[in-house]
Amino acid sequence: KPYHVSRVNAARENDWTTGAMYFNEDSLNEILEKAGRMYGHTIVNLVSDDDSKYTMSFPPGEDFDRIMDIICMTVGNIKLIRQEGSVIVTLK
């Protein structure tokens, strides 16, 4: 079985230890899953994942609502519905 070796930015790969979030060519679904996990929120994604990939980063302690707003602005065609401790992501 062939192996693949590549360089990684160790600081970025370990951002979770400091509370920072870094996404490099990640899908919307991957980004939402990680944000929900890191902030302890339930995020229900009703948007079908297409082939779009996103690169973005957030510093430690960034406000969850601000992160979600930036994700919406970046993707462009989604909106958030906040309901009793959960966030629903849907198309505009």
N, C-alpha and C positions, 0 to 999 in steps of 0.2 A: 504494500500500500504506500503510495507516495506521500511525502510530507511537504508542508508548505511553511516556510519560515519568513517572517516579516518583522520589520521594525515597528515598535509601538511607542507612543509617548506615555511613559510610566506614570507621570503626574496626572495625565488625563484619565488613564485607566483606573486610577485610585481616587478620583474626585469624590466618590461616594463616601470615603472615610472622613472627608472634611465637610460634607453637606453640599458640595458643589455638584452641578449636573452638567455633563458635556455630551452632546449628541453629534456623531459624525456619520453622515449619510444613513440616518435611521428613518424608518417608516413612522408615520403618524401613530400607528398602533404601539410601536415600541416606545415612543416618546411618552405617550399617555400612560402606558403600563408603569414605566419607571417613575414618572412624576407622582402617580397615585401611590405607589409603594413607598417612595421617599417621604411623602407628606401624610401618609395614613388616610388618604381619601379614596372613596370608591368612585371610579370614573367608568361610566358606561359609554362605550364608543359605538354609536349607531352608523358610523361612516365606513363604507367599504374601503379597505386599503387599496390604493392604486400603486403604481410603480414609483410614485414620488418619494424622494429621500430628502431629508432636512439636516442641516448642520447648524447647531446653536449651542450656546452655553449660558449657564446661570451661576452666579456666585453663591457661596454659602449664605444661608439665611434669607435668600430672596423670597418674597411673599408669594404664596401659592396662587392667589388670585391674579397677581401680576404675571406669573409664569403662564397661567392658562390664557390670559388675554394676549400675551405675546405669541403664543402658539396659534391662537385664532387669527391674529393679524398676519402671521407668516404663511399659514396655509391658505387663508383668504376666503374660502367658501364654506366655513363651518361656524357654528355658533354654540354657545354654552347655555344650558338650562340648569340652574342650581336648585336642587331640591333636597331638603332635610339631610344634610351630611353627604350628599353625593352630587356628582356633576355628570350631566348627560351631554354628550357631544353629538351634534346632528348637523345636517346640511342646512344652509341658510334658506 
